[in-house]
Structure formats: C-alpha cells, structure tokens
Amino acid sequence: MRIFASKLHAMTNFLTDIPKDKLLHVLYASIITSILKYILPLWWLIGVVCVIFAGKEIYDKLSGKGTPEWKDLLADCVGFLIGFA
C-alpha cells in the first residue's frame, strides 16, 4: 500500500507541474480527435487536425492574443493520441 501511495503522489506531482495551458491543449485535442475519428478516414483526420493545431498557433502569432509555442503542438499531439485510442 505504501508503494502505491508513493507512486500516486509522484504522479500527482507530475501532473501539477504541467502548465494548465498544455493540459487544455491535450484536452481539446483529444476531444476534437475523438469526434472527428468517427467522421473522417484516418489520413483525412491526420490532415485536418494538423491544420487545426497549427492554425491555432499561427492565429496566436498573428493576432498577438496568445503565445505560439512548439510545446503547444506537442501537447496537441499527445491529445491526438489519447483521442484516437
């Protein structure tokens, strides 16, 4: 039981160290992917979500309302994998 509690504590600390922005990218990417995977064939799905994810970062850069980051795209990829599973 003590080992389980230790692992759970370590996992909780790991999740609290991830910025909220990145967790939101994972969440929204997984939702978008989990919906679109029933509508689009795989290659279309990959193309569409790449455009959506990259478009969001381009929008952030051009509008000045956000900060475009490669880590956001990485979080989107994680969300894609979760949503596709």
VENURUR-V792609 format. One record per residue. N is the residue number from 1. PHI is phi as a letter, one per 20 degrees, with the letter a starting at -180 (999 if undefined). Layout:
N;PHI + N;PHI
This chain:
1;999 + 2;f + 3;f + 4;f + 5;f + 6;f + 7;f + 8;f + 9;f + 10;f + 11;f + 12;f + 13;f + 14;f + 15;f + 16;f + 17;e + 18;e + 19;g + 20;g + 21;g + 22;f + 23;f + 24;f + 25;f + 26;f + 27;f + 28;f + 29;f + 30;f + 31;f + 32;g + 33;f + 34;f + 35;e + 36;f + 37;f + 38;e + 39;d + 40;d + 41;f + 42;g + 43;f + 44;f + 45;g + 46;g + 47;f + 48;f + 49;f + 50;f + 51;f + 52;f + 53;f + 54;f + 55;f + 56;f + 57;f + 58;f + 59;g + 60;g + 61;f + 62;f + 63;e + 64;m + 65;e + 66;b + 67;d + 68;f + 69;b + 70;f + 71;f + 72;f + 73;f + 74;f + 75;f + 76;f + 77;f + 78;f + 79;f + 80;f + 81;f + 82;f + 83;f + 84;e + 85;f
